[in-house]
């Protein structure tokens, strides 16, 4: 395998073309550049249920680099990713309430809980959900929280890092 260097905008475009969890950059480029050589993988999706949320893999169709570029502020991107995760995972999203630092509470079901933990948390509501998150962390910590949230929701390490890299690609450049 060979390594190549590419510019940020090209990397962002390649990442935005992901079609399924686990698809590598090589898979994406092969599909885009050499479609006649692409091996078609058939995936049988479960029948949708009216009582369940979207499947985990759906997160990468709802969060792309292109979509996130619409949010110039990192806090907006952070909230967008968390909002999509909450909408996909529903009641399982309660698991984020277990994430905390030594002296910090990162998630709560109300603004007051975060403000009681610290007056400088700058709590923001996650979409239209019942969840709130502290937002006064730097970009690296927000990326780390995205990874932790993804892992607590059952994503593997690769997909957790992929979500964090969508949030802040500059932190994950080689």
GUDREN-354115 format. One record per residue (C-alpha): residue number from 1; x, y, z. Coordinates in steps of 0.5 Angstrom, whole numbers. Example, Ala and Ser with C-alpha at 12.3 -4.5 7.8 and 13.67 -1.06 7.14 Angstrom:
2
SITE  num      x      y      z
SITE    1     25     -9     16
SITE    2     27     -2     14
***
This chain:
174
SITE  num      x      y      z
SITE    1      0      0      0
SITE    2      3      7     -2
SITE    3      1     13      2
SITE    4      0     20     -1
SITE    5     -1     27      1
SITE    6     -7     31     -1
SITE    7    -10     38      1
SITE    8    -15     39      6
SITE    9    -21     41      1
SITE   10    -20     34     -3
SITE   11    -20     30      3
SITE   12    -26     33      6
SITE   13    -29     32     -1
SITE   14    -27     24     -1
SITE   15    -30     24      6
SITE   16    -36     27      4
SITE   17    -37     21     -1
SITE   18    -37     16      4
SITE   19    -43     11      3
SITE   20    -43      6      8
SITE   21    -39      5     15
SITE   22    -32      2     14
SITE   23    -31      5      7
SITE   24    -24      6      6
SITE   25    -21     12      2
SITE   26    -19      7     -3
SITE   27    -26      4     -3
SITE   28    -29     11     -5
SITE   29    -23     13    -10
SITE   30    -24      7    -13
SITE   31    -31      8    -14
SITE   32    -31     15    -16
SITE   33    -25     14    -21
SITE   34    -25      7    -23
SITE   35    -33      5    -23
SITE   36    -32     -1    -28
SITE   37    -27     -4    -23
SITE   38    -31     -3    -17
SITE   39    -34     -9    -14
SITE   40    -41     -8    -12
SITE   41    -43    -10     -5
SITE   42    -50    -12     -3
SITE   43    -52    -10      4
SITE   44    -59    -13      6
SITE   45    -62     -8     10
SITE   46    -67    -10     16
SITE   47    -74     -8     15
SITE   48    -76     -1     18
SITE   49    -80     -1     24
SITE   50    -84      4     26
SITE   51    -82      4     33
SITE   52    -75      4     32
SITE   53    -70     10     30
SITE   54    -66      9     24
SITE   55    -60      4     24
SITE   56    -53      6     27
SITE   57    -50      7     20
SITE   58    -55     12     18
SITE   59    -51     17     22
SITE   60    -46     18     16
SITE   61    -51     19     11
SITE   62    -54     25     15
SITE   63    -47     28     17
SITE   64    -42     29     12
SITE   65    -36     34     11
SITE   66    -40     38      6
SITE   67    -46     39     11
SITE   68    -42     41     17
SITE   69    -38     46     12
SITE   70    -45     50     13
SITE   71    -43     51     20
SITE   72    -38     56     21
SITE   73    -37     56     28
SITE   74    -34     49     31
SITE   75    -40     49     37
SITE   76    -45     49     32
SITE   77    -42     43     28
SITE   78    -41     40     35
SITE   79    -49     41     37
SITE   80    -51     38     30
SITE   81    -47     32     30
SITE   82    -50     31     37
SITE   83    -57     32     35
SITE   84    -56     27     29
SITE   85    -53     22     34
SITE   86    -59     24     39
SITE   87    -64     23     34
SITE   88    -62     16     31
SITE   89    -61     13     38
SITE   90    -67     16     42
SITE   91    -67     13     49
SITE   92    -60     10     48
SITE   93    -57     17     48
SITE   94    -59     17     56
SITE   95    -52     14     56
SITE   96    -48     20     55
SITE   97    -50     22     62
SITE   98    -45     18     64
SITE   99    -40     22     61
SITE  100    -36     27     66
SITE  101    -29     29     67
SITE  102    -26     29     74
SITE  103    -29     36     76
SITE  104    -34     37     70
SITE  105    -41     35     68
SITE  106    -41     35     60
SITE  107    -48     33     59
SITE  108    -55     34     63
SITE  109    -62     34     62
SITE  110    -63     41     64
SITE  111    -59     47     63
SITE  112    -59     48     71
SITE  113    -55     42     72
SITE  114    -49     44     68
SITE  115    -49     51     71
SITE  116    -49     48     78
SITE  117    -43     44     76
SITE  118    -40     51     74
SITE  119    -42     58     72
SITE  120    -37     58     66
SITE  121    -40     51     62
SITE  122    -44     55     57
SITE  123    -49     50     56
SITE  124    -53     49     50
SITE  125    -59     45     48
SITE  126    -58     39     43
SITE  127    -62     40     38
SITE  128    -70     40     40
SITE  129    -68     34     45
SITE  130    -68     34     52
SITE  131    -61     34     53
SITE  132    -56     40     54
SITE  133    -48     40     53
SITE  134    -43     44     56
SITE  135    -40     48     50
SITE  136    -34     52     53
SITE  137    -29     46     51
SITE  138    -23     47     46
SITE  139    -24     44     39
SITE  140    -20     38     41
SITE  141    -24     37     47
SITE  142    -30     37     43
SITE  143    -28     32     38
SITE  144    -26     28     44
SITE  145    -33     28     47
SITE  146    -36     26     40
SITE  147    -31     20     40
SITE  148    -34     18     47
SITE  149    -41     19     46
SITE  150    -40     15     39
SITE  151    -37      9     43
SITE  152    -42     10     49
SITE  153    -47      9     43
SITE  154    -44      3     41
SITE  155    -40      5     35
SITE  156    -33      2     34
SITE  157    -26      6     35
SITE  158    -26      7     27
SITE  159    -33     10     27
SITE  160    -32     14     33
SITE  161    -26     17     30
SITE  162    -29     18     24
SITE  163    -34     22     27
SITE  164    -29     26     31
SITE  165    -25     27     24
SITE  166    -32     30     21
SITE  167    -32     35     26
SITE  168    -25     37     26
SITE  169    -21     34     20
SITE  170    -15     38     22
SITE  171    -14     35     28
SITE  172    -14     28     25
SITE  173     -9     29     19
SITE  174     -3     25     18
***
